[in-house]
């Protein structure tokens, strides 16, 4: 009986979520902040290093992937940026800047010549801007969608 109680207690302990401000969370936030400070200074390689370190501390936090993607995008590392954006959106599908993330994914896919993907990402960006009632962005995205559709007519 004691063993069963001990095992049950251990299993329950594993299911309890980590505290909001665990040591891991504090380190993650610090690395993320340092990376963002380097982004502001246009030190993209250094920023990317901080974001990669943050992700290694907490690989289930989508914010690290979004920031990494942005830094990679600035260095024209579009394939890697797409992967990071996808990881971030998978972990955090309700990301408040999903519209911008999908737009950046559109640009990256277009630069790589992935026409069909670019159009799909742009449609997702358009939907996210529409849900946000950002009609100025909706209008601009609509124009860009027409241009992409002309550029990739078979898609």
C-alpha positions as CSV (number, residue, x, y, z in Angstrom):
1,X,0.0,0.0,0.0
2,X,2.8,2.4,0.9
3,X,4.6,1.7,-2.4
4,X,1.4,2.3,-4.4
5,X,0.9,5.6,-2.5
6,X,4.5,6.6,-3.2
7,X,4.3,5.8,-6.9
8,X,1.0,7.6,-7.2
9,X,2.5,10.7,-5.5
10,X,5.5,10.7,-7.8
11,X,3.3,10.4,-10.9
12,X,1.1,13.3,-9.7
13,X,4.2,15.3,-9.0
14,X,5.3,14.9,-12.6
15,X,2.0,16.2,-13.9
16,X,2.1,19.4,-11.9
17,X,3.2,22.2,-14.2
18,X,6.4,24.0,-13.5
19,X,6.1,27.3,-11.6
20,X,5.7,30.3,-13.9
21,X,9.0,31.8,-12.7
22,X,11.2,28.7,-12.5
23,X,14.9,28.9,-12.9
24,X,14.5,27.6,-16.4
25,X,12.0,30.4,-17.2
26,X,14.2,33.1,-15.8
27,X,17.2,31.9,-17.8
28,X,15.0,31.7,-21.0
29,X,13.7,35.2,-20.5
30,X,17.1,36.6,-19.9
31,X,18.6,35.0,-23.1
32,X,15.5,36.1,-25.1
33,X,15.9,39.7,-23.8
34,X,19.7,39.7,-24.7
35,X,18.9,38.5,-28.1
36,X,16.2,41.1,-28.7
37,X,18.6,43.8,-27.5
38,X,21.1,42.6,-30.1
39,X,18.4,42.6,-32.8
40,X,17.8,46.3,-32.0
41,X,21.5,46.9,-32.6
42,X,21.4,45.0,-35.9
43,X,23.7,42.4,-34.4
44,X,21.8,39.6,-36.0
45,X,24.4,36.8,-35.6
46,X,24.8,37.5,-32.0
47,X,21.0,37.7,-31.5
48,X,20.6,34.4,-33.2
49,X,23.1,32.8,-30.8
50,X,21.1,34.1,-27.8
51,X,17.8,32.8,-29.4
52,X,19.3,29.4,-30.0
53,X,20.5,29.2,-26.4
54,X,17.1,30.3,-25.2
55,X,15.5,27.5,-27.2
56,X,17.9,25.0,-25.8
57,X,16.8,26.0,-22.3
58,X,13.1,25.8,-23.1
59,X,12.4,24.2,-26.5
60,X,8.6,24.3,-25.8
61,X,8.4,28.1,-25.7
62,X,7.3,29.4,-29.1
63,X,8.7,32.9,-28.4
64,X,12.3,31.7,-28.9
65,X,11.5,30.3,-32.3
66,X,9.7,33.5,-33.4
67,X,12.6,35.7,-32.5
68,X,15.1,33.2,-34.0
69,X,13.1,33.3,-37.2
70,X,13.2,37.0,-37.4
71,X,16.9,37.1,-36.9
72,X,17.5,34.5,-39.5
73,X,15.2,36.3,-41.9
74,X,17.3,39.5,-41.5
75,X,20.4,37.5,-42.6
76,X,18.5,36.1,-45.6
77,X,18.6,32.6,-44.2
78,X,15.1,32.0,-45.4
79,X,15.0,28.2,-45.3
80,X,16.0,28.2,-41.6
81,X,13.7,31.1,-40.9
82,X,10.7,29.2,-42.3
83,X,11.5,26.2,-40.1
84,X,11.7,28.4,-37.0
85,X,8.5,30.2,-37.8
86,X,6.7,26.8,-38.3
87,X,8.1,25.6,-35.0
88,X,6.9,28.8,-33.2
89,X,3.4,28.6,-34.7
90,X,3.1,24.9,-33.9
91,X,3.9,25.6,-30.3
92,X,1.9,28.9,-30.1
93,X,-0.8,28.9,-32.7
94,X,-2.6,31.8,-31.0
95,X,0.5,34.0,-31.2
96,X,-0.6,37.7,-31.2
97,X,1.7,38.5,-34.2
98,X,0.8,35.4,-36.2
99,X,-0.3,37.7,-39.1
100,X,3.2,39.2,-39.3
101,X,4.8,35.8,-38.9
102,X,2.8,34.4,-41.8
103,X,3.7,37.5,-43.9
104,X,7.4,37.0,-43.2
105,X,7.0,33.4,-44.1
106,X,5.4,34.5,-47.4
107,X,8.4,36.7,-48.1
108,X,10.9,33.9,-47.2
109,X,9.0,31.3,-49.4
110,X,8.8,33.8,-52.3
111,X,12.6,34.5,-52.1
112,X,13.2,30.7,-52.2
113,X,10.9,30.4,-55.2
114,X,8.3,28.4,-53.3
115,X,5.3,30.0,-55.0
116,X,2.6,27.8,-53.7
117,X,3.8,28.0,-50.1
118,X,4.2,31.7,-50.4
119,X,0.6,32.1,-51.5
120,X,-0.7,29.8,-48.7
121,X,1.2,31.7,-46.1
122,X,-0.1,35.0,-47.4
123,X,-3.7,33.7,-47.3
124,X,-3.1,32.8,-43.6
125,X,-1.7,36.3,-43.0
126,X,-4.7,37.8,-44.7
127,X,-7.0,35.8,-42.5
128,X,-5.2,36.7,-39.3
129,X,-5.3,40.4,-40.2
130,X,-9.0,40.1,-41.0
131,X,-9.7,38.5,-37.7
132,X,-7.8,41.4,-36.0
133,X,-9.9,43.9,-38.0
134,X,-6.7,45.5,-39.4
135,X,-8.3,46.5,-42.7
136,X,-5.3,48.7,-43.8
137,X,-3.1,45.6,-43.7
138,X,-5.9,43.5,-45.3
139,X,-5.9,45.9,-48.3
140,X,-2.1,45.8,-48.7
141,X,-2.0,42.0,-48.3
142,X,-4.8,41.7,-50.9
143,X,-2.6,43.7,-53.4
144,X,0.4,41.5,-52.6
145,X,-1.7,38.4,-53.1
146,X,-2.7,39.6,-56.5
147,X,1.0,40.2,-57.4
148,X,2.0,36.8,-56.1
149,X,-0.8,35.1,-58.0
150,X,0.4,36.9,-61.2
151,X,4.0,35.8,-60.4
152,X,3.0,32.2,-59.8
153,X,0.0,31.7,-62.1
154,X,0.0,27.9,-61.8
155,X,-0.3,27.9,-58.1
